């Protein structure tokens, strides 16, 4: 199963000017911009992520055909961050591997884990968003403080390349309006916006999450100095 999954995913990395770093169990770690630095590295990374999600349907079909008597669910989350990092041959005098290291790499790993928290497939940092916002459709999900960091960062769901379809545009419009009202502490009005999203797309987990948060804050308002930052307690 791992071979059937990892082979096409690795091909997508290579087709989008990425470098395969390593396999971490069933995870693929890749980076863009080294050893050869292409233009628009953030865009290549985002394109790679979107194509990887699309490829999942084909992979599921192949696995179902090969193992018809077994139910093997395949779901992935992808985290992307743009940063200056150290790239080179790292390791010991005995064994080395070409890899990347630094805070920017750690943040990308945290964002991959955050996908589960928000029920989305691809999460990018504000730094990647700054590079791709004119070419890709995204929506701001939250202001978070990841484990091990003091400064909060804005995180975004990467949705598609290019302009969104009409339904997705409406979902983003209502969600963004609700998100703004939420940070203004107008939780009743914010909840109504998130409920509009759920009328259009009942499976939109981020909106479900914010409806729950709004209910909590309506029942028990946050402190005066509340800054809207979500503190992530797990990696």
GIWOKA-V901201 format. One line per field, one symbol per residue. ss: DSSP state (h for helix, s for strand, l for the rest). phi: phi as a letter, one per 40 degrees, with the letter a starting at -180 (. if undefined). burial: 1 if it has 9 or more other C-alpha atoms within 8 Angstrom, else 0. A space follows every 50 residues. Layout:
BEGIN
ss: ???
phi: ???
burial: ???
END
This chain:
BEGIN
ss: lhhhhhhhhhhhhhhllsssssssllssssssllllllllhhhhhhhhhh hhhhhhhhhhhhhhhhlllllllllllssslllllssssssllllsssss slhhhhhhhhhhhhhhhhlllsssshhhhhhhlllsssssssssslllll llsssssssssllllhhhhhhhhhhhhhhhhhhlllhhhhhhhhhhhhhh llllhhhhhhhhhhhhhhhllllllllllssllll
phi: .cccccccccccdccbgcbccacbgccbbbbbhacbcccfcccccccdcc cccccddccdccccccbccbcbcbabbbbbbbacbcbicbibccbbacab ahdccccdccccccdccbgbcbbbccccddcbccbbcbbccabbbcdgbc ccbcbbccbacgccccccccdccccccccccdccgcccccdccccccccc bdcccdcdccccccdccccadccdcdbgcccccbc
burial: 00011101110111011111100000011111100000001111111111 11101100110111000000000000111111001010000000010111 10011111111111100101111111111011100111111111111000 01111111111001000011110111111111100110111111111100 00011111111001111100000000001001000
END
